[in-house]
Amino acid sequence: MWENTVPPPRAGLGPNPLVPHSRRGNGAFQDEFGTGGLRAAGAPPRSGPRWAQEEEKERGQCSMVEVTVTPRSSLADRPVQLRVRGLSPSQLVTLRAWLKDEQGERFQSRAFFRADGSGEVDPGSQAALGGSYSGVWPMGLFWFLQPDTLFRRLVKRDVAGSPFLVRLEVFDGVQLGAEPQERLLGWCEAERWYVGPGVQRVPVRQGRVRGALFLPPGPGPFPGVIDMFGGAGGLIDFRAGLLASRGFAVLALAFFAYDDLPQVLSQFDLEYFEEAADFLLRHPKVRGPGLGVVGVSKGAEVALALASFLPQVVATVWINGTAFLHGTPLVYKDLRIPPIPYRVERVLLTEAGALDNSAVFADPRDPAYRASAIPVENVRGKVLFVVGEADRSFNSKLFAQLALARMPPESGRILSYPGAGHLIEPPGSPLCSVSCIRSSPRPVVWGGEPQPHARAQEHSWHEIVRFLEQQLGPAATTKL
């Protein structure tokens, strides 16, 4: 067994330039904020020699400002390159990114830069002076998006039907307001997809199994993976789409609060998950005999149980979970594993009114809770534990270490990330340190610090994909 605390490599940059949108020519220009390029939309035209001179000056400046993102269309976990050209040397500017999710919630970020001697800004090599982040972060405007409304989490819901459209803008000077007031110098738009070309999403209602199956293009067969999220319930499938775009056949599996499944999680019926594994392995495009399982939070608890009981599970990715049953018993045939009860009276209320649950979980090393341990000594495959050391849900690192100590030798590995929170997701998902979930009366604190969390997501995602390929065999990658 071994443990790594590793800094990630810097992201690379992709091809295919975008023809930019920038403000050129005369007349009114209606942008997203309802203001004009040379005048507000619908406002009377300016007149007189002074206005004419200023408009001519504006046209000259704006016509030279070019904003590009390369490639324009990309998978959400892949890096892009943003460039601004045509500024004045040493000009101070604000770069802003924003998008709206399917529910109309806006997420935005900004960074302040000085153009170089050629009048260019390259966030991949130039340090942001301030804003949503500082320093050199090639993907900073994407990774540090934050919601306009508190406690919202950026989750792609229409995974296969549409991308997130990210508008990238440059303004003159330092713009601090939610709606920049100074004129827009230039902009472009990036498409961030969660499925690559040819990836299919097929709704699943097979027996008791509910979810969505993502299949890469081509005849296959492909390595199979079950992907699960946690206590929020429902079906969250954006990670499954990204894994399928890397050549895996992925079943995004719901296990409560979805379709006709129970609305409340009262127990883990392992036979339901076994049925899902058998369904996936029977598919003609899935390569057996083994499969992988990826789970976060409560889904990681389930994933570790599957690795302990089902011989067909040969590769398990456990992201900030536990090694014991908590709150919910596990039943499998004649077996029942009792849960450790939550100590709700220990919850802390933050200044913002959110719930900090880090003290709700009892010490699993107490001998009284031995019967609640997941029997990881029976694991036949390999397990990759991904730990955020700033997780405020529970002590994920302790649970990973306790599990690893009971597992067969060389069957597990820990990737531990200082400063990373509970919701470690693929790169492109900004840190969500607090959010509302279905089962909680108040927002829940997940923890994490933006910059170390972003590094953890980039590094762990590459490690997760590599681990699955090593254990399940190579997968065909979809290009976008």
N, C-alpha and C positions, 0 to 999 in steps of 0.2 A: 504494500500500500504506500502511497506517496501523496504529497500535497504540494501544490504550486501556488505561489503568489506572483503573478507575472505581469509586467507591463506589456500592452499590446503594441504590435507594429503600427506604423502610420499607414493610413489608408492610401491606396493608389488612386489614380485618376483615369476616367474613361474617355472614349473617343466621341465623334459625331457632334459638330458645333450646331448651335441654334441660331437661326437668323433672328436678330433681336427686334423687339418692338421698342421704338423710341419716338419721342415727340418731334415732329418735323412739320414745316410749312405753316400756312396761315390758317385763321379760322378757329372756331371753338373746338375743343377736344374734351370729350366726356370720358373721364377715367372712373375707377371704382368708387371714388369719393365724391363724384358729381362736380368736380372742379375742372376747369379748362386748362389746356396746355398754354394758351396765350390769354385766355379769359375764362371766366366761369361760364359753363354751358347755359345758354339762354340769356346771358347778360348782354347789354348793348355793346357794340364794338367801341373800342377806344378811338379817340380822334386827336388830332393836333400833332405838331412836329415832335414834341417830347415823347408822346406815346409811340409814335411811329419809330423813333430812334430806339426806344426800349424794346419794342416788339422785334425790330430787326436784330438787336443784340441778343434777345432770347432765342430767336430762330437760329442764329449762328452758333450759340453755345449748345442748344439742345440737339441740333443736327449732328454734332460731333460725338455725343455721348452714346456709347454702345454698351449694352449689358447682354452677356451671353452665358448660357449654362450648357455644359458638355458632359454627357449627351442630354438632349432635351427630354427624351423619354427613357426611363430607367426603372429597374426594380428598386423597391424602397430600401433594401439592405445594401445597395451598391453605392459607391461614392460617385460624385459628379464634381466638375470644376466650374466655378463661377468666376467671371472676369468682368471688369468695368474698364472701358477705354474712352479716351477723348476728354478727360477732365483736365483742369489746369494743374501744372506741377504743384505738389504739396497741398492741393485743395482738400479741405476737411469735408467729409461726406458721411451720411448715414446710409447703410445698407439695411434693408428690411425684408424679411420673408414673412408671408402669411398664407394661411389656407383656412377653409371652412370644412368641417366634417359633415356627414350626412344629416346631422341634426341641426345644422346651421351654426354650431359653435365655432368661433374663430380662435385660432392659435397663431401667435406671432412671435417673432424675435427680431432683434436689431443689433447692429454693431457699428462702431464709429471707426473710420479709417482716415489716414492721410494718403492721398495719391503719391506715387513715386515721382521721380524726375521726368518720366515720360507721360505723366497724367493717367496712370493706370492703377487699379486696385486688384490684387490677386489674394483672396483670403487663404489660399493654399500655401502662400509663402510670406505674407505680410501679417503682422500682429494686429489684431483688433485692439484699439486703445481703451475701449470700454463698451458698455451696452449690456446685452444679455450674457456676454462672456468677454474675456480678454485673452490675449495671446494668439498663437497660431493654431487655428482649428479649421482645416479645410472644409469640414462639414458643419461648422458651428451654427450657421443660420438654420440648418435643418434639425440638428441634434438638441438645440436649446430653445425650441419652440415652447411657449407657455400659453395656457388658456386665458382669454379675456375674462371669463367667468371662473371664480374659484372652484376648486375641487372637481374639475372636469379632466377626464383622461382621454387622450387621443387614441382611438381604436378604429381601425378600418372595418366597416360593417359590410359594405358592398364590395367584397373582396375581388370577385371575378368580373364585375360589370363595369367598373370605372376606376380610374386612378385618383389619388389626391392631386389636385392642381395647386401647385405652390407658386405664388406670385413673388418675384424677386425684384425689388425696387431700389433705386438710388436717389437720395435727396441731397441737396446742398446743405452743409453745416450739420450741427448736432440737433437732431429732432428727438425730443423727449416725450411729447404728447402721444396719446393713444392714436390720434389721427393727425399725422404730420401736416402742418399748415403751409410750409414752403412748397414752391413748385417742384413737381416731379421731373427729374432730369432724364430718366430712362427706366425701362423695365423689361422683363422677359418672364416667361412662365415655364415651369418644369412639371412634367408628368411623373408621378411616383406610383408605380404599379406594385401590386402584391401577388400577381401571377404573371409568368412570362408567356410569350406567344405559344399558342397551342395547348396550354394547360387547361384541362377540363375540371369543372367543379360539378359533382353529381350529388344531389341530396340523397341521404340514406334513411330509409325506413324499412329495415330488414329484420323480421322477428321483433325483438325488443330493442334493437340497436337503432339509435338516432344520432345523426350527425351529418357530415359532408365528406365525400371522398374526392381528393384531388389527384388527378392522374397526369403525369407528364406526357408530352406528345410522343408518338411512336408506338411500336408494337410491344415494347417491354421484353421480358419482365423486368420490373423495377423493385428495388428493396422497399419493404413495407414498414411504415411507421404509424403508430397511434399517437395523436397529439391532444393534450388535455390542459385546460386551465383550472382555476380553483373555485373558491367559495362564492364568487359572483354568480355562478350558475350560467344557464343559457348555453349558447354556442358561440365561441370566439374562434375564428378560423384564419386570421391573417397570417399567423406563423406557419400554419399548414400550407397556405398558398406559396409562401416563400420557400419552404422546404421542397414542395413539389417542383418549383422552378429550378431547383438544384438536382432534380432527377429522382426524387423519392415519391413513391405512391403513399399518400398520407390520408389517414382517416382522422379528421377533426371530430372528436367524440364528446358528445354532451352526456352528462350523467344526472342532471336534475334541472328543473325550471326551464324546460324546453319541450315544445310540442306536447306529447301526452305523457312525458316522464313526470315523476313526482315533483311538485313545486317546492318541497322542502326536503333537504338532505337528512333523512332519519337514520340511514345505515348504508354501508358500502356492501352491496351484493356482488361478490367477486365473480359470480357466474355470469352477470351481465357483461363484465369486462372480458371474460373468457369467450363469451359469444361474439363480442366485437373482434377479438383477435382471430377467432376461427373464420369469421366473415371475411376479414381482410386477407388472410392467407389462402382462402379458396378462390379469390379473384384471379382470373386468368392472366392479368397483367402484373401480378405481384409475385416476386421471387422469394420462395421459402428456402429452407424450412423454418428459419427464425425471423423475428421481427424486432423493431425498436419501439421504445415508448419514450415520449417526452412529456414532462409534467412540471407545472410550477405551482407552488403553494399547496393547496389541498390536492391538486392534481399530482404533485410530486409524491405526496403520501400514498396515493393510489398507485402510482408508477412503481414505487419501491415494493409495495405489496404484490403487484403483478410479477415483478422480477423474482420475488421470493417463492411464489406459488406456481407460476406457469412456465414450464420448460421451454415453450416457444419464444419467450421473451429473452433475447440474447444481448440486447443493448439498451440500457436505461439512462436517460438524462434526467436528473433530479435537480430542480432549480428552486432553492430556498424553500425546502419542505421540512418534514419531521421524520423521525424514525420510529414513532409510536403513534397509536391511534389516539386522536384527540376529539372529544365531543361526540364522535360518531363511531359506533361499533362496526367491525368488519365481520361479515358472515360468508362462509364458503362451505357448501354442503353441510356437514354436521359440525363444522367448526365455528366458534364465535370468539372473536378477540374483543374484550371490553375496552372502552375508551378511558383515557384520563379526563376527568371533568374539567371544564374551563373554570377558572376562578374569576368570575366576572366582577366581583367586588374589588379586584385589584386594578381595574382599568383606570387609566389616567385621562383626564380631559385637558387638551392643550388650550393655549390662549385663544386659538381660532375656533375652539369648540369641537375639534376632531378627537377621535378615540385613539389613544396609544395603547395597543394591546400587548406590548412586550412583556408585561408582568403577569398576564392572564394565564400563561402556560406554567404549570408546576414543574419542578425540577425532575426531569425524567430519570435521574440517577437514584431517586428514592426507591428502595427495594419494594415498597408497596405498589409500584407501578410496573413491576417486571412483566406481569401478564399482559400488559398493553403494548409490549414491544413487537414490532413487525419482525418475523423470523428471518432476518437477512442472512443468517448462517446457511440458509438453503439456496441462496442465489447461485445460479449456474452460469450466468453470463457475466457481462461487465457493466459497471455503473460509473457514470461521470457525475460527480457532485459539483454543482455550481453554487457558490456561496457569496452573498453580499454581506460584508461585515458590518454595514450600517443598516441592516434589516431591522425595522422597528416592529415587525409582526411577531417574530420570535427569534431565538438564538439559533439561527440556521447552521452556523459553524459547529456549535456543540452537537447538534443532531447528526450532522454529517460525520463528525469524528466518532461519535458513539456507534453509528451504523458501521463505519469502516472497521472499527475494532472487533466487531463480531462477524464480519464477512470472511469468506475464504481468502487466503493470501493472494495478493496481486489481482484481485477481482474489482478493485475500486480505485478511484483517483479523485482528489479534491482540487478544484480551482477556486481559490479564495481571493476576493477583491476588496481591499480596504476602501471605504467610502461609498461602496455600491449599496443600493437599497434592495427592497423586496422584489420589485417588479423588474427583473432583468429580462429584457426582450431583445429581439433583433435590432441591430443598429438602424437608425432612422426613427425609432420610437423614442421621443423625448422622455426624460425622467418624469415620472409621476410619483411624487412623494406623499401626496394626500389625495384621496378621491372618494366619491360616494359609490357604494356597492349595494346590490339588491338586499342583502341579508342584514344590513346594519342600519340602526336608527339615526346614526350620525356618520359623517365622513370618517374614513379610516386612515391612519398614518402608516405609510409604507417605508419611509426613510430614504436615505441616499443624498449624496451631494452631486450637483450636476456634472462637474468635469470628471471625477473618478468614476461615476456611474456610466457616463458615455464611453469612457475607455473600457470599462468592464463589458459593456454590451458588444462593442466592436470585437474585442479579443475572444470573449466566450462564444460568440456566434461562429467564428471560424473554427474554434475548437470543437464545438458541438457537431458541426457538419463533418469535420474530419473524423471525429470519433464514430459517428454513424457509418461513414464510408468504410472505416477500418473494420468495424464489427459486422457490417451487413454486406459488404462488397461495394464496388464502385457504382456511382450513379451518374447518369447522363445529365449534363447541365444545360438548362435553357438559356439562350442568350437574349438579353434586352439591353 
